[in-house]
Amino acid sequence: MEAYCLKCREKREMKDPTQVTMKNGKPAASGVCPVCSTKMFKIGATV
């Protein structure tokens, strides 16, 4: 799954994406950037 890395300032393939649900009930995906190991988050995505 592709997401935007805030540290690298590029779209990258998310490493180890996991399905999460936000407080308002909407789906999201959370993972790690493979280059800089920064947390990545994509709202509205399903794994």
Secondary structure as GFF3:
##gff-version 3
##sequence-region A 1 47
A	DSSP	beta_strand	2	5	.	.	.	ID=ss1
A	DSSP	beta_strand	10	13	.	.	.	ID=ss2
A	DSSP	beta_strand	15	21	.	.	.	ID=ss3
A	DSSP	beta_strand	27	32	.	.	.	ID=ss4
A	DSSP	beta_strand	39	43	.	.	.	ID=ss5
###
